[in-house]
Amino acid sequence: MTHRADQNDRAVLDSWHAVGFLETLGTAPTTTRLLGVDLTIQRDADAAITVHAQGHASPLPVAERYGCLWTSLGTPPATPLAIPEADEPDRRLVCCGSIDVHASGLRVVENFLDMAHFPFVHTNILGAEPQTEVLRYHTEWRRDVDEIWATDCRFHQPQAALSAVGGQDTGYIYRVASPFVTLLYKTCPNDALRPDVIALFVQPTGPERCRAHPVMFLIDDFSTQADLIQFQQKIFLQDRIILENQRPRLLPLDARAEIPTRADSLSVTYRRWLKQKQVRYGATSALPDT
C-alpha cells in the first residue's frame, strides 16, 4: 500500500518539500518517495534537474535552495520559504546528511520544537540536570505569513554549539514555516548580534515514515565541516531513538489525546494550526484506546 496523501490535504500537497541534498545527486537517476508517491530524479548533462512522479504525466515543479532539491505534488508558492540569513556571505552552509525515521514527519517537527527533553535526551550537550525548567516563553500564529513563531525562549546549555566553550544561557526563536519545515534561531557563540540558524526540512515518505534533512547556517570560522556534521547528527540520532518509540506514530490533533504542560505551549499551538489547516498526512484525530 502506498499511503498517498488525500487530494483534499491541500496544505501538504501544495507545499514545497525538500527531497534530498543537491551534493548527493549525480547524473544517474535516483529514486525517492514523497507522500507515498515514488519519484525519479534526473540531472542532465547541463545540470538541469527534473523530477517525475509515478502517476503524473508532467514533471513536478522543482527548486534548488539551501543545498536541497525541493519539489511539490500540488501547486506550491513561487519559491520555497525565505531564509534571509542564508544570503549572508560569512555564513557557512552545512548540510548534515539525510536521516530516515520510522515516525510521522509531524512528530519529528514537534520534537524539534520541544525544549523540555534537552536535559534528558541530549544530556551535557543541550541541557543537564538539575536545570530542567522550561521558562515561560511567547508563542503566536503570525497570520500575515501563516507561520508559527515562539520567542523569548531561553535554556541553559552545557554545549550549545560545537564552537561553544563552556555552558551558556542560550536564546531561542522557533519558526514553523509549513507543516514539515521548521527553523531555529539560537544564540551564536561567535557573534553576539546574529544568531546561528538551524533548519529541519522533513520529507514525509509515508504517514508513519519520513526522511529528515537538517541544514545549518552558521557563523563559525573554526570548526571543520566534518565535525559540524557529526555534532548535529549525534543530536538528531539521540532524538530518533525517542521518536521511533513514541505511540501512536501519527501525531494526535485531538486536544484530549495527550495532556500538555506549560512547557508545551509551542506544541499545542502547532497542533491547533495543523488542525485549522486540515492537515491529515502523518496526523490522526482518533483518541488512543483506553
Salt bridges, closest charged atoms under 4 A:
ASP14 OD1 - ARG10 NH2 2.81
ASP38 OD1 - ARG33 NE 2.83
GLU88 OE1 - ARG91 NE 2.73
GLU88 OE1 - ARG194 NH1 2.90
ASP90 OD2 - ARG194 NH2 2.53
ASP100 OD1 - ARG211 NE 2.73
GLU110 OE1 - ARG107 NH1 3.98
GLU110 OE2 - ARG271 NE 2.70
ASP114 OD2 - HIS117 ND1 3.06
GLU133 OE2 - ARG262 NH2 3.46
GLU140 OE2 - ARG142 NE 3.11
ASP146 OD2 - LYS277 NZ 2.58
GLU147 OE1 - ARG175 NE 2.91
ASP169 OD1 - HIS156 ND1 2.97
ASP191 OD2 - ARG194 NE 3.03
ASP239 OD1 - HIS117 NE2 3.08
ASP239 OD1 - HIS122 NE2 2.92
ASP254 OD2 - ARG256 NH2 2.92
GLU258 OE2 - ARG107 NH2 3.23
GLU258 OE1 - ARG271 NH2 2.71
